[in-house]
Amino acid sequence: MSGGWNTIESDAGVFTYLVENLGVKDVQFEEMISLDADMLRQQSPVYGVIFLFKYPVGEPKGTTRDGELDHAATENIFFANQVIQNACATQAILSVLLNRRDIDVGKDLREFKEFTQAFPSDLRGEALSNSELIRTVHNSFARSSPFIDEGTRYATEDDDVYHFIAYTSLNGVLYELDGLQPAPISHGPCSESEFADKIIPVLQTRINRYPATEIRFNLLAMIADPRLRAQEIGDVETIANEDRKRAAWLWENELRRHNFVGFSHEMLKSVVKSKIADGTYDEWIQGAREKAQQRLKDRKSGKAGGEEMELD
């Protein structure tokens, strides 16, 4: 916990219900497992994307390797500096939402945008971090933990620090909206129809700066709720699939709110008691050790599975 804001996961279900709880209408997030323009275009309309990456702690702030800082853009679009740790996910999401006229963001966010409209970007960031509504909704999606760390320290170059930023097309320009930068970053002209084609090279260029072994990236597309289009054309199968997906997301989000340390402890005690009673405790422990050693070998040899973003 840092200043009242907790870390949340880069997850389509988390982000979808986070914005819904903020009052946003008919918006959904979809995870993109490949940097593929055609795959992104299939999600149309795409309002923007949220990108998670390992932040280069030693890199000086206020500099950019790609694109150009557009200080004048802060007069025409919503841009807020990040002034508190752990808020970057929600801040990136709001950077897209509060700049889209084709999204109904609801009464509370609409009033927040109007209230901060004349503020400079640093004061917008202060207003965002001090919003009780936004902070409460954000924190409601943090994983519950039985461990409380009362200490704070600044990250060093040896730490793995991850950061969320947003990309969207605004006023005919492809913008990178990063609260740690002093202003929006322009990546050149970009119409709504060109977004899928132009965002992929920008993301690929950023990813290429990392070693080939670095695969910890995540990309989520902010799209219109697919059920809207399905209802228009009478696609009952898509509606049913999306309803099932959302039900699963609700269940997963509910699980995030609870820690299971106590339950796990009692269950383990029960299992150990049972193994001792039937005389198989030593055999069970040895089997567990062998499986753990095999998993370590598989991990070192690259056999361990898991889904990662495909980098073309």
N, C-alpha and C positions, 0 to 999 in steps of 0.2 A: 504494500500500500504506500502511495506517495502523495501527500497533500490531499487525501480523500479520493483519489482515483486509482482503481485497480486495473491490472492487466487483463485484457480479454483476448480471446482467440480469433484468428483469421478463419472464420467459418461462415459458410453461406447461411446456415440456419440462425446463427447468432446475429449476424448483421440484418437479416430479413426481419426478425422479430424485434430487434433493437429499434429500427426505424419505425416499425409499426407501433411500438409502445410510445414513441415520441409523437405519434399522431399522423405520420406520413401514410398516404393512401396509395395502394396498388403498385408498390415497388418490391422487387425481389432481387436477391443476389444469387449468382451462379458461379461455381468454381470453374476456372479455365485450366485444364490439365495440360494444355499445349499452347505454345505461342503460334497460333494459326488464325489468320485473318478471316478465312471462310468460316471457321468454327465460331468466332466472335460475331461475325455478321449474321449467323443463324439465330442469334439471341435478340436480334433487332425488335424494338428499338433499344439501343444501348445508351444509357445516359452518361456513363463514364466507367472507369475501372479503378479499383483499389489495389495497390501493389505493396506487398510486404517483402522486405529484403534486409540483409544484414547491414547495419549502418556502419560506415567507416568512421570509427570514433576519433581517429587522429586527423581527419580531414578538416580543415578550417571552415567554419560556417560563413555563409555569405558569398561563397564561390560556387560556380557550376561548371562542369566539364562539357555538358551538352545543353544546347539552347541558350537563350539570353534572358537575363532578369528584366522584367517589364514592370518597372515601378509605377508607371502611369496607369496600368491596368487596375490597380487597387481602387481607383476612383470609380470604376464601372462595374467591378465584380466583387463578390464577397470573398475576402481573403483575410485570414486571422493567423497571427503568429502563435506558435505553441509555446506556452509559458509554464507548463507543468508537465511532469513525467506521466507516462502511462495513458495520456489522453489522445495519442496520435491516431488511433483507429477511428474513434468517433469523430475527431476533427477532420480526418480525411473524408469520411462519409458526408459530413455536413458541408464540406467544401464543394461537393458535387450537388447535393440536394438544394442548398440555398442559392445556387446559381442557375437552376433549371426552372424556366417558366412553365414547362410542360409537366411538372410534378406538383401535386397537391400536398404540400408539406404540413398542412394542418394549422390550427390557430396558434398554438404555442410557438412553433418555430417561425411562423410568419411574423409574429409580434417580436420575437427575438431579433430577426433580421432587420425589421423596421427600427427597433430601438438602437441597434449598433450601426446603422447605415452610415452615419456621419463620423463614426469613430475611425481613428487610424488603426492599422493592423495589429499593433501591440495591445491597444485597449480592447479591440474585438476579442483577442485571445484571452485577456483578463476576464472579460464578460462571459466568455464561453466556459472558462474553468470555474467561474463562480456561480454558474447556473445550477440551481438545486435540481431542477427537473432533468437536465441533460446528464449531470453527474449521477443522479440516482438511477436513471434508466441504464446508463453505461455500466455502473457497478453491479446491477442486478444480473448481468451476464458473465460476471467474473467467476472463475472456479473457486469453490469453497476450499479453504485450507485450514487444517488444525494448527498450523504453525504460524506464529506471528513474529515478524522481524521488525523490531523497533528501531534498528539502526539504518542509516542512510549513508551513501557515499557516492561520489562521482565515478562514472564508468571510465575504465582505462582501455588502452588499445588491446589488452589481453582479454577483455570481456566480449562475450557475444551479445551484442545489442541489436535489436530488430526495430524497424521503423515502418510506419504506414504512410504512403502518399497517394494522392489522387491525380488522375488524368481525365480531362474532359474537353470537349470542343465548345468554345464560347466565343460569340461574336466573330465567327469565322477563323478562329485561331486555336491550335492545339496547345492547351495549357497544362503544365505540371504544377500542382498545388501542394506545396510542402511547407508546413508550418514552421519548420526550422530554417527556412530561407527568408530573406527580408522581403521578398516580393514573388509574385507568380513568375514562372519560367515559361517563356514562349518557345515552342518548337516549330513555329512557322504556320502558314495558312492551312486551314483544315475545316472543311464543311462537315455537316452531320453525316452525310453519306460517305465521306472519306475517312471517318474516324477509325474504322476497323483496319484499313490498309495502312494508315499513317502511325497508329500507336504501336504496332508490332515492331517495326524497326527501331523505334525509340527505346522500347523495353529491351530489345535484343542488344542494343549498344550498351545499355547500362549493365546488363548481365555479363556481357563479354569482358567487362573490366575485372571480373572476379576470376579466381583460379578455376580450372575446369572441374575440380573436385567439389566446388561449392554448388550445392543443389538446393539449398534452403531458401526457396522463393515461393511466393504464393500470389496468385492473381484472381481477383473476384470481379465479375462484371455486374454493374448495377443496371437492371433491366426492368421493363414493365412486367407486372404479374402475368405469366403466360396463360392463366385461366381467363383473363379478359378476352384475348383473341380467340381462345377455344370456345368460349360462350357465344361469341359472335357467329362462328361457323358451325356450331353444334358438335364440336369434337368432345364427346363425352369421355372417351378414353384418356385424353390428355388431362381433362378436368379431374378424373378419378386418380390418375397418377400423381398429379400435383397435390391433390388433397392428402394422399398417402404420404408424400414427401414432407408436407408441412406437419402432419401428425407426428412423424418420426422426429422432425426438428424440435417440436414442442417437448417430446419425451427427453431428447438429449439435453435440451436447455434446462429442463427440470432437474436432471441428474447433476448438471454442473453446479447447481445451487447447494448440493449436499456433499459432505465428505463422509467417507465410509471407513475411516480408520477404526472406529469403535466396533462396527459390524465385522470388519475383517479380522480384528483381534479376537473377538469372541468365536468366530467361525474357525480360525486357526487353532484356538485352544481346544475346541470340540474335536477337530480332526486329529490333533496330536493325541488327545485322550483315547480316541477310538483306535488309532494305530498302536499305541502302547498296549491297550487291552487285548488286541488280537495278535500281538507279537510281531507285527510287520513294520515297526517304527524305523529300525536301522536300515532295512531294505528300502523303505520309502525315501529316507534321507539320501542314501547313496544314489538312488535313481534320479533324484532332483539335482544332485551335484553333477552327475554325468550329463544331464540335459542342459544345465547351465553352461558347462564347459563346451558342449557342442555348439550352443548358440553363439558363444564368444568366437569359436573357430570360424563359424559360418560368417559372422560379421566381419572378421578380419580378412576373410577370403573374398568378400563381396557377394556372398550368396544370400545375405539377408534381404528379404523382400520389403515392399512398401511402395506406395504410389508417390511419385514426384512429378513436378511439371516437366513435360517434354520440351527440350530446347532444340529448336530446328537450326 
